[in-house]
Amino acid sequence: MPGTLWLVGTPIGNLGDITERARETLARADVIACEDQPRTRGLLSHLGIPTPRLVTFNEGNEVRRVPELLDHLRAERTVALITSAGMPALSDPGYRLVAACIGEGIPVDVVPGPSAAVAALVLSGLPTGRFAFEGFLPRRVGARRAALGELATEPRTMVLFESPRRLNDLLEDAAAALGERRGVVARELTKIHQEVVRGTLPELRDRFAGKEVRGEVVVVIEGAGSQAAAAVSDAALAAEARQLIAAGARKREAAGEVARRHGVAANRVYRTLVEGS
């Protein structure tokens, strides 16, 4: 009987997020297929696990690695597939190995773990009942803008991965294509320098314009026609802010607090307050 391919979720930043089941699975694996060997050795050292046979598996070498890993599985070896962070096979070439195993009747199992996409989604404050994971949009400007144009009518909340080097370009193009949608930039989730910035796409564009961004980045964007913020009238937002002002808050403080509660732009609340005063 062939061995089992285990898809093992690993921490996206904070090593305390490793599960006991993930630790046990990695400890008994005969082979670990990983995106980055030095990073994997560091994780295994932290967990107190002797390093088994490591095989680098990433975008670019998966075509030649899949047959090699299938050979290990046919030889009744247990193979664990991990990425540098999060769930393997999600926006990752690991799905090719999964498909190959299924095609040969080789058992595949999963040890769920952290996911930057889901973590950013639930932190966003945007609707979570239905969402579309888009992974990385195209790097080339024309293709990226075309992809955003196609997403303009997507009703679900959208979750994107992006390189920190291209974040400014993505926000510029998203603001042009999608307008005043609400969005969130989540950076370095679960790490010391975690940052979650909320606002409209134009506000986010201006916030990050010209800034050097580092670390892993997830962008969450409100879907078309599912804008929960639109269901809250300006008058209702202003009335809620005035209650805070009556309790001693300043206008901008009150506008910011109400904006956070409802996931709307602070400028929208403040402008309504000023125009109504």
C-alpha positions in Angstrom: 0.0 0.0 0.0 1.4 3.4 -0.9 2.3 6.0 1.7 0.1 9.0 2.4 0.6 12.6 1.2 -0.1 15.0 4.1 -0.9 18.6 3.5 0.3 20.4 6.6 -0.6 24.0 7.5 2.3 25.9 9.1 2.3 29.3 11.0 2.1 32.4 8.8 4.3 34.3 11.3 3.8 33.4 14.9 5.3 30.0 15.6 3.0 29.6 18.5 0.2 28.9 16.0 1.5 25.5 15.1 -0.9 22.8 16.0 0.0 19.7 18.0 -1.3 17.5 15.1 1.0 19.4 12.6 3.9 18.8 15.0 3.2 15.1 15.2 2.7 14.7 11.4 6.0 16.5 10.6 7.8 14.4 13.2 6.7 11.1 11.6 7.1 12.1 8.0 9.8 10.2 6.0 10.0 13.1 3.5 9.1 16.8 3.8 8.5 18.6 0.5 9.0 22.3 1.3 9.2 25.6 -0.4 12.4 26.7 1.4 14.8 24.3 3.1 16.5 26.7 5.5 13.2 28.1 6.7 11.9 24.5 7.1 15.0 23.5 9.1 14.4 26.5 11.4 10.8 25.5 12.0 11.7 21.8 12.7 14.5 23.0 15.1 12.0 25.2 16.9 9.7 22.1 17.2 12.5 19.9 18.4 12.1 17.6 15.4 15.1 15.9 13.8 15.3 16.9 10.2 14.1 14.1 7.8 14.8 14.0 4.1 13.9 17.5 2.7 12.9 18.0 -1.0 12.5 21.5 -2.3 9.2 21.9 -4.0 8.2 25.2 -5.4 6.9 27.0 -8.5 9.4 26.3 -11.2 10.5 22.8 -10.2 7.2 21.1 -9.5 7.2 19.4 -12.9 10.2 17.4 -12.2 9.5 17.0 -8.4 6.1 15.5 -8.7 7.4 12.2 -10.2 10.1 12.1 -7.5 7.6 12.5 -4.7 5.3 10.0 -6.3 8.1 7.5 -6.2 8.5 8.1 -2.4 4.8 7.5 -1.9 4.8 4.4 -4.0 7.6 3.1 -1.8 5.3 3.4 1.2 7.0 6.5 2.5 5.0 9.2 4.3 5.4 12.6 2.6 4.4 15.9 4.2 3.9 18.9 1.9 4.4 22.4 3.5 4.9 25.9 2.3 7.0 28.6 3.9 3.8 29.9 5.6 0.1 28.8 5.7 -1.7 26.1 3.8 0.0 24.2 1.0 -1.6 24.0 -2.4 -3.4 27.3 -1.9 -2.1 29.7 -4.6 0.7 27.2 -4.7 1.9 24.5 -7.1 1.2 21.8 -4.5 -2.2 21.3 -6.1 -0.4 19.5 -9.0 1.0 16.9 -6.6 -2.4 16.5 -5.0 -4.0 15.9 -8.3 -1.3 13.4 -9.3 -1.8 11.5 -6.1 -5.5 11.3 -6.6 -5.0 10.2 -10.1 -3.0 7.2 -8.9 -5.2 6.4 -5.9 -2.5 7.5 -3.4 -4.0 8.6 -0.1 -4.1 12.4 0.5 -4.9 13.9 3.9 -4.8 17.3 5.5 -3.7 18.9 8.8 -5.5 22.3 8.7 -3.6 25.3 9.9 -3.2 29.0 9.6 -4.1 30.8 6.4 -3.2 34.5 5.7 -6.1 34.7 3.3 -8.7 33.7 5.9 -7.0 35.6 8.7 -7.1 38.9 6.6 -10.7 38.2 5.5 -12.1 37.8 9.1 -10.1 40.9 10.3 -11.3 43.0 7.4 -14.8 43.8 8.7 -16.1 43.1 5.2 -18.9 40.5 4.5 -17.6 37.0 4.9 -20.6 34.9 4.0 -19.3 34.6 0.4 -15.8 35.5 -0.8 -13.6 34.9 -3.8 -9.9 34.1 -3.4 -8.0 35.6 -6.4 -4.5 34.8 -5.3 -1.9 36.9 -7.1 -3.2 39.1 -9.9 -1.0 39.3 -13.1 2.3 41.3 -12.7 2.1 43.0 -16.0 0.2 46.3 -15.9 -2.2 45.6 -18.8 -3.1 42.1 -17.6 -3.6 43.3 -14.0 -5.9 46.1 -15.1 -7.9 43.7 -17.3 -8.3 41.3 -14.4 -9.5 44.1 -12.1 -11.9 45.1 -14.9 -13.3 41.6 -14.9 -13.7 41.7 -11.1 -15.7 45.0 -11.2 -18.9 43.1 -11.2 -17.8 40.3 -8.7 -20.4 40.5 -5.9 -18.4 38.6 -3.3 -15.7 40.0 -1.0 -12.3 39.5 -2.8 -9.1 38.4 -1.2 -5.8 39.0 -3.0 -2.2 38.2 -2.3 0.4 40.8 -3.5 4.1 41.4 -3.4 5.0 44.4 -1.2 6.9 45.8 -4.1 3.8 45.9 -6.2 1.3 47.0 -3.6 1.3 50.6 -4.7 0.6 49.6 -8.3 -2.2 47.3 -7.3 -3.9 49.9 -5.1 -3.6 52.5 -7.9 -5.2 50.2 -10.4 -7.9 48.9 -8.0 -8.9 52.5 -7.1 -9.2 53.3 -10.8 -11.2 50.2 -11.6 -13.4 49.8 -8.6 -13.8 53.3 -7.2 -14.9 54.0 -3.6 -15.1 50.3 -2.6 -13.9 49.6 0.9 -10.7 47.7 1.2 -8.2 46.4 3.7 -4.4 46.0 3.5 -3.2 43.4 6.0 0.6 43.1 6.4 2.8 40.8 8.4 -0.2 39.0 10.0 0.5 37.5 13.5 4.1 39.0 13.4 5.5 41.7 15.6 5.0 44.4 13.0 1.4 43.4 12.0 -0.5 46.2 10.3 -4.2 46.2 9.3 -5.2 49.3 7.4 -8.9 49.9 6.5 -10.4 52.5 4.2 -11.7 53.1 0.7 -9.5 52.1 -2.2 -8.6 55.7 -2.9 -7.7 56.3 0.8 -5.5 53.1 0.8 -3.9 54.2 -2.4 -3.0 57.6 -0.9 -1.9 56.0 2.4 0.7 53.8 0.8 1.7 56.0 -2.1 5.5 56.3 -2.3 6.0 54.2 0.8 8.4 51.2 1.0 6.3 48.2 2.1 7.8 45.1 3.6 6.5 41.7 4.5 3.7 39.5 3.4 0.7 41.4 2.1 -3.0 40.5 1.8 -5.5 42.9 0.2 -9.3 42.4 0.8 -11.8 44.3 -1.3 -15.5 44.8 -1.0 -17.6 43.1 -3.6 -20.0 44.9 -6.0 -23.5 45.2 -4.8 -22.7 43.7 -1.4 -21.6 46.9 0.2 -22.8 46.7 3.7 -21.7 50.3 4.2 -24.3 51.5 1.7 -27.0 50.1 3.9 -26.0 52.5 6.6 -27.2 56.0 5.8 -25.1 59.1 6.3 -27.7 60.4 8.7 -27.5 57.3 10.8 -23.7 57.5 10.9 -23.8 61.2 11.8 -26.3 60.5 14.6 -24.2 57.8 16.1 -21.1 60.1 16.0 -23.0 63.0 17.6 -23.8 60.6 20.5 -20.1 60.1 21.0 -19.5 63.9 20.8 -22.1 64.5 23.4 -20.2 62.1 25.7 -17.1 64.2 25.3 -15.4 62.9 22.1 -14.0 65.3 19.5 -15.5 65.3 16.0 -12.6 63.5 14.3 -12.4 61.0 17.2 -16.1 60.3 16.9 -16.0 60.0 13.2 -13.1 57.5 13.4 -14.8 55.4 16.0 -18.1 55.2 14.0 -16.1 54.4 10.8 -14.4 51.5 12.6 -17.7 50.2 13.8 -19.3 50.1 10.4 -16.3 49.6 8.2 -16.8 52.9 6.3 -14.4 55.7 5.5 -13.8 58.1 8.4 -13.9 61.0 5.9 -17.4 60.1 5.0 -18.6 60.3 8.6 -16.6 63.5 9.4 -17.9 65.2 6.2 -21.5 64.4 7.1 -21.0 65.7 10.6 -19.5 69.0 9.3 -22.1 69.5 6.6 -24.9 68.8 9.1 -23.6 71.1 11.8 
